[in-house]
Amino acid sequence: MGKFFDYRKEIILILIIMLCLVFLIFQNIGNLTGNVIEGSIISNVSVAKYLAVTFGSNLAAGIQFGNVVFLPATDINATHNYDGTNNTTTFYISVSNDSNSAVDFCIKADTDLTSSALDVIGVGNETYSNYTSTNSTEPNLLFQTSLTTNYSKSSVNVGIGTDDFWRFWLDVPASQASGNYNNTVYFKGVLVGVSC
C-alpha cells in the first residue's frame, strides 16, 4: 500500500506541475511569439476637383462704356480698362487659393445690347481681351474677340492663386439711335480641358 501512495504523490505532483504550466501559458498568451501573420487592406479616398473663383470689385460692378457723343465710335474703352496703377486694368477674376485645380474661363453675352425702345447694338460689337498679367498693353486690344450668345473658351489653365485680367471695348455704328443699351455678360469657370 505504500507504493500506491508513492505513485499517487507522483501523479499529484505531475498534475500540479501541468496545472502551473497551463496557467503560465494562458497568463502570457499575448506575449508568446511564434508564427507571425500579416495582412493588408486597401485604403482609398476620392477628392473631387473644386473650383473657387471671385470677381474683382470693378468687374462685379459691371462693364460700363460711359456716354458716346460722336458716331461712329470704335474701340470705346470700358471705364476700368486703364484705371489701375501704370494704366493697368482693374477688371479681373481671381482663382482662389481655396481651389484645388486650375481653371478655364468661358464668356458669353445673353443678347445684343438693347435699348428700352428695342434698338440694338449687335453683340459682336462688344469685344474683350484677357490675359493672366496686366500692364499698359496687356490684355491687348490687338487680340480682342467679339462676344457671342454662346459660351466660348477665353482663358486656358489659369492657375491657383492667379488673376485673369480683362479689358472690354465697344463699337457703335454711325446711324445708331440714341438711348441706354444693356445686356448681361456671363462668365463660367470650368475644369481645365472641359468644354464650356
C-alpha positions in Angstrom: 0.0 0.0 0.0 3.0 2.3 0.5 3.8 2.1 -3.2 0.3 3.1 -4.2 0.7 6.3 -2.1 4.1 6.9 -3.7 2.6 6.7 -7.2 -0.3 8.9 -6.1 2.1 11.5 -4.8 4.0 11.5 -8.1 0.7 11.8 -10.1 -0.4 14.7 -7.9 2.9 16.4 -8.3 2.7 15.9 -12.1 -0.8 17.3 -12.2 0.3 20.3 -10.1 3.2 21.0 -12.5 0.9 20.6 -15.5 -1.7 23.0 -14.0 1.0 25.6 -13.3 2.3 25.3 -16.9 -1.3 25.7 -18.3 -1.8 28.6 -16.0 1.5 30.2 -17.2 0.6 29.7 -20.8 -2.8 31.3 -20.5 -1.4 34.2 -18.4 1.3 35.0 -21.0 -0.7 34.1 -24.2 -0.4 37.7 -25.5 3.4 37.7 -25.0 4.1 34.4 -26.7 5.8 34.7 -30.1 5.7 32.2 -32.8 4.4 32.3 -36.3 3.6 35.9 -37.4 0.6 36.5 -39.6 0.4 39.7 -41.7 -2.5 41.0 -43.7 -3.2 44.1 -45.8 -6.2 46.0 -47.0 -6.6 49.0 -49.4 -7.3 52.4 -48.0 -8.9 54.8 -50.5 -10.3 58.3 -50.9 -11.5 60.3 -53.8 -11.0 64.1 -53.6 -13.2 65.9 -56.1 -11.8 68.9 -58.1 -13.0 72.1 -56.6 -13.1 75.5 -58.3 -13.2 78.7 -56.3 -13.2 82.0 -58.3 -14.0 85.6 -57.3 -14.8 88.6 -59.4 -12.8 91.7 -58.7 -14.9 94.5 -57.3 -14.9 96.6 -60.6 -15.8 93.6 -62.7 -18.6 92.7 -60.3 -20.0 96.2 -60.6 -20.5 95.7 -64.3 -19.0 96.8 -67.6 -19.6 100.4 -68.3 -18.8 102.2 -71.6 -19.9 105.7 -70.5 -21.5 108.3 -72.8 -20.8 108.2 -76.5 -21.0 111.6 -78.1 -19.7 111.2 -81.6 -20.6 108.4 -84.1 -19.3 106.2 -85.4 -17.2 105.2 -82.5 -14.8 102.3 -82.5 -12.9 100.6 -79.6 -14.6 102.6 -76.9 -12.8 101.6 -73.6 -14.8 100.2 -70.7 -14.4 102.5 -67.7 -11.9 100.3 -65.8 -9.7 99.2 -68.8 -6.8 101.5 -67.9 -7.7 102.9 -64.4 -5.1 100.9 -62.4 -1.6 101.9 -61.5 0.5 102.5 -64.6 -2.6 102.2 -66.8 -3.4 98.6 -65.9 -6.9 97.2 -66.0 -8.8 96.7 -62.8 -11.2 94.1 -64.3 -10.2 90.7 -63.1 -11.3 87.3 -61.9 -9.2 85.5 -59.3 -8.7 81.8 -59.0 -8.7 81.4 -55.2 -6.1 79.6 -53.2 -9.0 77.5 -51.9 -9.3 76.0 -55.3 -7.5 72.6 -55.9 -7.5 72.9 -59.6 -6.6 75.4 -62.3 -9.5 76.9 -64.3 -10.5 77.5 -67.9 -12.8 80.5 -68.3 -15.7 80.9 -70.7 -17.6 84.0 -71.6 -20.9 85.0 -73.4 -23.5 87.7 -73.6 -27.2 86.9 -73.2 -28.2 89.1 -76.2 -27.3 92.2 -78.2 -27.0 95.4 -76.3 -30.7 96.6 -76.4 -32.4 99.9 -75.5 -35.8 100.3 -74.0 -37.0 101.3 -77.5 -35.7 97.9 -78.6 -32.9 99.4 -80.7 -29.9 97.1 -80.7 -26.1 97.3 -81.0 -25.1 93.8 -82.2 -23.4 91.6 -79.7 -20.4 91.3 -82.0 -19.7 95.0 -81.5 -18.8 94.3 -77.8 -15.3 92.8 -77.6 -12.9 91.6 -74.9 -9.3 90.5 -74.4 -7.9 88.8 -71.3 -4.5 87.8 -70.0 -3.0 86.5 -66.7 -1.0 89.6 -66.2 -1.7 93.3 -66.8 0.3 96.3 -67.8 -0.4 99.3 -70.1 -0.8 96.9 -73.2 -2.0 93.6 -71.7 -4.7 92.4 -72.1 -4.1 93.6 -75.7 -6.6 95.4 -78.0 -4.9 93.6 -80.9 -6.3 90.3 -79.6 -9.8 91.4 -79.0 -12.5 88.9 -79.5 -16.2 89.6 -80.2 -18.7 88.4 -77.7 -21.3 85.9 -78.8 -24.5 84.5 -77.2 -22.8 81.1 -76.8 -20.1 80.4 -74.3 -16.6 80.4 -75.8 -13.4 79.5 -74.1 -11.5 82.7 -73.3 -8.8 81.6 -70.9 -7.0 78.3 -70.5 -5.3 76.8 -67.4 -5.5 79.8 -65.1 -3.5 78.6 -62.1 -4.5 78.5 -58.4 -3.8 81.9 -56.8 -3.7 83.7 -60.2 -5.8 86.6 -61.5 -7.2 86.7 -65.1 -7.3 90.3 -66.2 -9.9 91.6 -68.8 -10.4 94.6 -71.0 -13.6 95.4 -72.9 -14.3 97.6 -75.9 -17.4 98.6 -77.9 -18.0 99.7 -81.5 -21.1 101.9 -82.1 -22.2 102.4 -85.8 -22.8 105.8 -87.3 -26.6 105.6 -87.5 -27.2 104.2 -84.0 -30.3 105.5 -82.3 -29.7 107.3 -79.0 -30.6 105.5 -75.8 -29.3 103.5 -72.9 -28.3 100.0 -74.1 -27.8 96.9 -71.9 -27.1 93.2 -71.9 -25.7 90.7 -69.4 -22.3 89.2 -69.8 -21.8 85.7 -68.2 -18.5 84.1 -67.1 -18.1 80.4 -66.4 -15.2 78.6 -64.8 -14.7 75.0 -65.8 -12.1 72.3 -65.2 -9.0 72.6 -67.5 -9.8 70.8 -70.8 -13.6 70.7 -70.2 -15.7 72.3 -72.8 -17.8 75.3 -71.9 
